[in-house]
């Protein structure tokens, strides 16, 4: 269940998503709260799980990982043991920087970074050994849009105000 957040929480979360390195005093200034109230709010958002972790967003190329791929993986078997073994392996591989169990043609979508093709081949071979029967690799050529903040309180994609669907505006029959 989603945690209830108010407009001040949304302002704090938006500011932290843009730059999580901001000081508590700066966050307080941006939100109009006292530093103590700001600290209390941020702690509450962490305790509720809305804020999972605060970390730096690194550039893979600059950090020495020029090869980035997505891998759509299908398991050889669909039983609890195979899934558990594969999941544990995926969590243990540092080159797999994101992994999602998905519905559709494949079972998983993995985001992998490596230093070179040999390292990628090793990662893929280990995925196969741990239950992946079909691995489709997609080479990242260019990042078009980096990971973005959640659109908290944003309006893009929402229905504009007006009469409810299925109802005619007053005066028209």
Backbone bond lengths (Angstrom), bond angles and torsions (degrees), N, CA, C in turn:
res aa  C-N    CA-C-N  psi(-1)  N-CA   C-N-CA  omega(-1)  CA-C   N-CA-C  phi
1 X - - - 1.449 - - 1.526 108.83 -
2 X 1.296 116.29 139.28 1.460 122.13 -179.01 1.526 110.28 -70.30
3 X 1.306 116.18 141.85 1.453 122.63 176.08 1.520 108.19 -77.61
4 X 1.333 115.86 139.25 1.464 118.86 177.76 1.516 109.03 -74.73
5 X 1.325 114.13 126.47 1.456 120.14 177.87 1.523 108.65 -127.42
6 X 1.325 115.31 141.14 1.458 119.68 -179.51 1.530 110.47 -99.95
7 X 1.331 116.18 -175.50 1.464 120.52 -176.00 1.526 112.80 -63.02
8 X 1.319 117.19 -34.13 1.467 120.09 178.30 1.528 109.61 -68.13
9 X 1.346 116.92 -42.98 1.471 120.35 176.19 1.531 110.20 -59.45
10 X 1.318 116.95 -42.69 1.467 121.15 179.49 1.530 109.93 -61.33
11 X 1.320 117.33 -43.01 1.467 120.86 178.49 1.531 109.96 -61.91
12 X 1.326 116.90 -45.58 1.471 121.09 178.28 1.527 110.91 -60.61
13 X 1.319 116.15 -47.91 1.469 120.65 -178.25 1.522 111.48 -63.65
14 X 1.328 116.87 -41.67 1.473 119.59 177.79 1.521 110.99 -62.27
15 X 1.320 117.09 -43.27 1.464 120.61 179.85 1.531 110.59 -65.13
16 X 1.326 117.87 -41.24 1.460 120.94 178.87 1.526 112.05 -67.81
17 X 1.341 116.83 -33.96 1.462 119.27 177.77 1.519 111.87 -67.67
18 X 1.314 117.06 -32.99 1.460 121.23 178.52 1.528 109.82 -73.51
19 X 1.341 116.79 -43.94 1.461 120.88 -179.48 1.523 109.14 -152.65
20 X 1.311 115.97 98.64 1.466 121.14 -178.20 1.519 112.35 -75.08
21 X 1.321 117.96 -3.97 1.459 122.33 -179.20 1.532 111.75 -89.50
22 X 1.315 116.75 4.05 1.465 120.12 -179.50 1.529 110.28 -66.79
23 X 1.314 115.58 145.71 1.461 119.88 177.88 1.524 109.53 -77.19
24 X 1.322 115.13 161.89 1.454 120.59 177.56 1.528 110.35 -61.77
25 X 1.332 117.04 -38.00 1.467 121.08 179.42 1.526 110.34 -63.78
26 X 1.339 116.88 -41.99 1.465 119.99 178.45 1.524 110.91 -65.42
27 X 1.341 116.84 -42.82 1.464 119.98 176.93 1.525 111.07 -60.66
28 X 1.309 116.63 -40.08 1.468 120.64 178.85 1.530 110.41 -61.81
29 X 1.328 116.11 -44.03 1.468 120.38 179.08 1.528 111.02 -62.16
30 X 1.334 116.25 -42.14 1.467 120.89 -177.87 1.523 113.06 -68.84
31 X 1.328 116.60 -28.63 1.466 119.72 -176.60 1.520 113.85 -101.88
32 X 1.344 116.43 -11.43 1.463 119.46 -179.54 1.516 113.27 81.35
33 X 1.320 118.06 13.18 1.461 122.10 177.49 1.521 110.21 -98.73
34 X 1.308 115.41 166.72 1.466 119.40 171.50 1.525 107.82 -75.27
35 X 1.332 117.90 156.79 1.463 119.46 176.73 1.529 112.99 -56.62
36 X 1.330 117.35 -37.79 1.473 120.18 179.49 1.525 111.05 -65.70
37 X 1.330 116.47 -43.67 1.469 120.04 179.24 1.526 110.94 -66.17
38 X 1.323 116.05 -37.30 1.468 120.66 178.08 1.523 110.20 -63.57
39 X 1.314 116.14 -47.59 1.465 120.90 178.77 1.526 110.77 -59.21
40 X 1.320 117.11 -42.87 1.472 121.49 178.20 1.525 111.02 -61.28
41 X 1.318 117.07 -43.79 1.470 121.07 179.87 1.525 111.52 -63.92
42 X 1.326 116.66 -46.61 1.468 120.35 -179.28 1.531 109.62 -62.41
43 X 1.324 117.31 -43.08 1.472 120.17 177.66 1.518 111.40 -60.75
44 X 1.335 116.73 -42.65 1.471 120.61 179.27 1.529 111.14 -63.69
45 X 1.337 116.97 -38.56 1.466 120.58 178.29 1.526 110.76 -67.19
46 X 1.331 117.22 -34.05 1.463 120.69 175.74 1.531 110.37 -69.14
47 X 1.317 116.86 -46.89 1.467 121.38 -178.48 1.525 112.27 -63.26
48 X 1.333 116.90 -33.27 1.471 120.84 -179.84 1.524 112.20 -76.70
49 X 1.341 116.23 -14.95 1.458 120.00 -178.87 1.515 114.03 92.87
50 X 1.329 118.66 -2.98 1.464 120.69 177.15 1.526 108.76 -62.75
51 X 1.330 116.93 -44.98 1.465 121.59 172.89 1.516 106.14 -96.07
52 X 1.330 116.20 111.36 1.463 120.53 179.81 1.515 111.16 -77.84
53 X 1.326 115.31 -50.64 1.456 121.35 -174.89 1.524 107.64 -161.56
54 X 1.314 115.64 152.07 1.465 120.47 175.14 1.516 106.23 -113.34
55 X 1.340 116.40 124.60 1.462 120.36 -177.02 1.516 110.75 -147.33
56 X 1.333 114.02 166.51 1.462 120.61 176.84 1.523 108.91 -82.49
57 X 1.326 117.39 144.22 1.459 122.71 175.20 1.525 107.31 -98.29
58 X 1.327 116.27 110.84 1.464 121.37 -175.20 1.520 112.03 -92.17
59 X 1.318 115.83 153.03 1.455 122.10 173.70 1.524 107.37 -87.78
60 X 1.351 118.85 115.02 1.469 120.80 -177.28 1.527 113.36 -56.67
61 X 1.331 118.49 -42.43 1.466 121.14 179.60 1.523 111.02 -61.17
62 X 1.313 116.90 -49.91 1.461 121.47 -178.17 1.530 111.66 -64.30
63 X 1.338 116.98 -28.78 1.468 121.55 -179.58 1.527 112.26 -87.65
64 X 1.348 117.82 1.91 1.459 120.70 175.36 1.520 115.72 95.60
65 X 1.329 117.33 20.23 1.466 121.66 178.28 1.530 109.63 -123.40
66 X 1.336 116.98 74.47 1.467 120.29 -175.53 1.530 114.21 -73.85
67 X 1.311 117.99 -18.67 1.469 120.65 -177.27 1.524 108.86 -98.86
68 X 1.326 115.27 115.28 1.466 121.62 179.40 1.517 108.46 -123.84
69 X 1.328 115.58 132.82 1.461 120.50 179.89 1.525 109.87 -139.88
70 X 1.306 114.53 156.57 1.454 122.26 165.98 1.516 105.83 -106.94
71 X 1.303 116.51 140.60 1.453 121.16 177.38 1.519 108.41 -125.34
72 X 1.331 115.91 122.83 1.458 121.84 171.51 1.524 105.48 -91.47
73 X 1.324 116.70 118.01 1.460 121.60 -175.38 1.515 110.56 -115.12
74 X 1.327 114.86 136.27 1.464 122.13 174.58 1.523 107.16 -115.44
75 X 1.304 117.26 134.95 1.462 121.19 -179.45 1.519 111.24 -77.61
76 X 1.331 115.10 150.94 1.462 120.94 178.41 1.525 110.58 -70.34
77 X 1.313 116.51 -33.44 1.469 122.20 178.34 1.518 108.27 -136.78
78 X 1.311 115.03 153.16 1.465 120.05 179.72 1.521 109.52 -114.27
79 X 1.328 115.38 67.96 1.457 120.66 175.50 1.522 107.96 -127.71
80 X 1.320 116.57 168.18 1.465 120.86 -174.18 1.532 112.11 -63.09
81 X 1.314 118.01 -38.87 1.466 120.88 -178.02 1.528 110.71 -65.54
82 X 1.326 117.65 -48.60 1.465 121.16 -179.58 1.522 110.39 -60.78
83 X 1.326 116.54 -43.56 1.462 121.13 179.35 1.519 110.45 -62.73
84 X 1.317 118.09 -45.30 1.462 121.95 -179.67 1.525 111.39 -61.65
85 X 1.342 116.83 -46.30 1.470 121.22 179.97 1.531 110.48 -61.66
86 X 1.331 116.86 -44.84 1.463 120.83 -179.69 1.531 110.53 -64.52
87 X 1.334 116.47 -46.49 1.470 120.58 179.92 1.522 111.26 -59.04
88 X 1.325 117.09 -46.07 1.465 120.82 179.79 1.530 110.93 -61.88
89 X 1.315 116.02 -40.60 1.467 119.05 178.88 1.526 110.87 -64.79
90 X 1.311 116.94 -46.70 1.468 121.20 -179.80 1.529 110.07 -57.37
91 X 1.340 117.18 -43.98 1.468 120.38 -179.90 1.522 112.13 -64.43
92 X 1.325 117.64 -26.26 1.471 121.31 -175.30 1.528 114.41 -87.59
93 X 1.326 117.93 -11.97 1.464 120.91 -175.38 1.530 109.57 -92.90
94 X 1.336 117.91 112.79 1.468 119.57 -176.54 1.521 114.03 -65.02
95 X 1.333 118.07 -24.91 1.472 120.10 179.37 1.533 112.04 -72.34
96 X 1.323 117.64 -18.45 1.469 120.81 175.63 1.520 106.01 -87.18
97 X 1.326 115.74 105.35 1.460 120.18 -173.20 1.529 112.99 -93.95
98 X 1.322 117.47 -12.23 1.465 121.47 174.66 1.519 107.54 -157.07
99 X 1.319 116.10 144.37 1.460 120.40 179.62 1.522 108.92 -148.48
100 X 1.319 114.81 135.73 1.462 120.87 179.92 1.516 108.99 -131.98
101 X 1.322 116.11 132.97 1.459 121.83 169.54 1.517 104.82 -82.77
102 X 1.326 117.10 124.17 1.461 120.98 -171.27 1.526 111.25 -124.76
103 X 1.314 115.88 162.83 1.460 122.78 172.57 1.520 107.18 -101.50
104 X 1.306 116.34 145.01 1.461 120.16 179.42 1.508 110.29 134.37
105 X 1.311 116.26 -151.93 1.454 122.40 -176.27 1.529 112.49 -65.90
106 X 1.331 117.12 -33.41 1.460 122.53 178.99 1.520 109.69 -111.38
107 X 1.347 115.21 168.62 1.459 120.50 -180.00 1.525 113.11 -96.78
108 X 1.342 116.37 -28.49 1.461 121.58 -176.22 1.517 110.21 -138.65
109 X 1.330 114.86 151.86 1.451 121.53 168.49 1.524 105.95 -124.85
110 X 1.318 115.63 119.04 1.454 122.83 -175.79 1.523 110.28 -113.78
111 X 1.308 116.30 141.57 1.452 121.77 172.99 1.522 106.38 -109.77
112 X 1.333 115.90 123.01 1.455 121.70 -172.58 1.525 109.93 -127.03
113 X 1.335 115.92 137.49 1.463 121.60 173.34 1.522 107.89 -121.34
114 X 1.334 116.44 139.58 1.462 120.79 176.53 1.519 109.99 -143.33
115 X 1.324 113.82 165.33 1.463 120.64 179.67 1.521 111.77 -80.20
116 X 1.352 116.10 -29.03 1.463 119.72 -177.91 1.529 110.02 -161.73
117 X 1.326 115.92 177.34 1.463 122.24 -177.39 1.533 111.35 -64.74
118 X 1.321 117.82 -36.76 1.458 120.82 179.00 1.518 112.30 -61.54
119 X 1.325 115.98 -41.91 1.465 120.39 177.69 1.525 110.33 -65.83
120 X 1.334 117.30 -40.77 1.466 121.04 176.95 1.524 110.24 -61.34
121 X 1.318 117.15 -44.48 1.462 120.91 -179.89 1.533 110.44 -59.90
122 X 1.304 117.68 -40.86 1.463 121.50 177.98 1.538 110.64 -61.88
123 X 1.334 117.00 -45.91 1.466 121.40 179.66 1.532 109.79 -60.70
124 X 1.331 117.06 -45.77 1.472 120.77 -179.42 1.530 111.54 -64.78
125 X 1.334 117.43 -40.87 1.467 120.42 178.02 1.523 111.40 -61.28
126 X 1.323 117.06 -40.25 1.469 120.77 179.49 1.532 110.38 -68.71
127 X 1.323 118.08 -35.73 1.474 120.05 176.70 1.529 110.31 -62.57
128 X 1.329 116.15 -41.09 1.462 120.68 178.00 1.522 110.17 -64.29
129 X 1.308 117.34 -42.22 1.468 121.51 -179.81 1.523 112.00 -66.49
130 X 1.325 118.26 -23.24 1.463 122.03 -178.47 1.523 113.17 -100.37
131 X 1.347 117.49 17.65 1.464 119.16 172.67 1.507 116.41 116.83
132 X 1.316 118.21 -5.36 1.458 119.80 177.56 1.524 109.61 -80.64
133 X 1.327 116.94 118.11 1.469 118.80 -177.50 1.527 111.97 -96.87
134 X 1.305 117.34 -26.95 1.464 121.27 -178.83 1.514 107.38 -135.70
135 X 1.320 116.29 116.50 1.456 121.75 179.09 1.521 108.74 -119.38
136 X 1.296 116.25 119.61 1.458 121.45 177.30 1.529 106.74 -109.31
137 X 1.325 115.89 120.52 1.455 121.59 -174.24 1.522 110.64 -103.69
138 X 1.332 115.24 133.79 1.460 122.54 178.53 1.525 107.95 -119.72
139 X 1.315 117.14 116.13 1.452 122.71 -179.50 1.531 110.18 -77.49
140 X 1.315 116.54 129.71 1.462 121.25 176.52 1.518 107.93 -81.36
141 X 1.325 116.51 119.74 1.459 121.59 178.11 1.524 111.48 -90.14
142 X 1.319 115.69 -38.85 1.457 120.45 -176.51 1.518 108.39 -157.94
143 X 1.319 116.00 141.41 1.460 120.74 174.32 1.523 107.55 -85.68
144 X 1.308 116.68 112.16 1.461 121.87 -178.12 1.524 110.61 -82.04
145 X 1.328 115.38 -38.66 1.461 120.74 179.20 1.514 107.55 -142.65
146 X 1.317 117.41 118.25 1.466 119.12 179.76 1.527 110.66 -69.59
147 X 1.331 117.12 166.68 1.473 118.02 175.55 1.513 109.30 -50.65
148 X 1.304 115.77 133.67 1.456 121.45 -172.00 1.519 111.40 -114.11
149 X 1.318 116.02 158.56 1.469 119.61 175.09 1.518 110.86 -63.24
150 X 1.333 116.30 152.84 1.461 119.97 172.45 1.528 108.02 -64.28
151 X 1.312 118.08 141.86 1.471 120.27 -177.49 1.529 112.12 -80.70
152 X 1.318 116.66 63.92 1.463 121.50 179.72 1.511 109.88 -69.59
153 X 1.305 117.18 123.50 1.447 120.31 177.37 1.510 114.20 70.54
154 X 1.334 117.38 6.54 1.459 120.61 178.58 1.516 110.58 -77.96
155 X 1.318 116.83 165.64 1.453 120.04 -177.68 1.517 113.16 -113.73
156 X 1.339 118.25 -9.37 1.463 119.52 -177.72 1.522 109.66 -62.94
157 X 1.321 116.39 130.13 1.456 121.14 177.39 1.518 113.86 86.88
158 X 1.317 117.61 -2.50 1.462 118.72 177.67 1.514 108.88 -93.07
159 X 1.304 115.07 155.32 1.454 120.66 -179.69 1.523 109.51 -73.32
160 X 1.324 117.94 133.13 1.465 119.76 179.42 1.524 110.39 -64.79
161 X 1.347 116.95 153.74 1.455 119.01 178.29 1.517 110.77 -61.54
162 X 1.271 115.71 147.71 1.455 120.91 -179.93 1.511 109.39 161.57
163 X 1.320 117.56 -170.76 1.462 118.99 -178.16 1.527 110.53 -63.43
164 X 1.315 114.51 149.68 1.462 119.70 178.20 1.516 109.70 -63.48
165 X 1.319 115.99 152.21 1.465 119.84 179.68 1.519 110.16 -59.12
166 X 1.306 114.58 141.48 1.455 119.87 176.65 1.515 113.14 87.34
167 X 1.320 117.63 -11.56 1.460 120.67 178.17 1.520 109.46 -103.51
168 X 1.291 114.78 143.84 1.461 119.87 176.82 1.518 109.02 -89.47
169 X 1.315 118.08 145.09 1.462 120.31 175.36 1.511 110.36 -58.73
170 X 1.310 116.00 149.22 1.476 120.81 -179.98 1.516 109.43 -56.30
171 X 1.304 116.55 143.19 1.447 121.59 178.41 1.511 114.01 92.69
172 X 1.303 119.62 -12.50 1.463 121.73 178.00 1.508 109.11 -109.34
173 X 1.276 117.64 133.43 1.457 122.51 179.97 1.481 110.46 -135.35
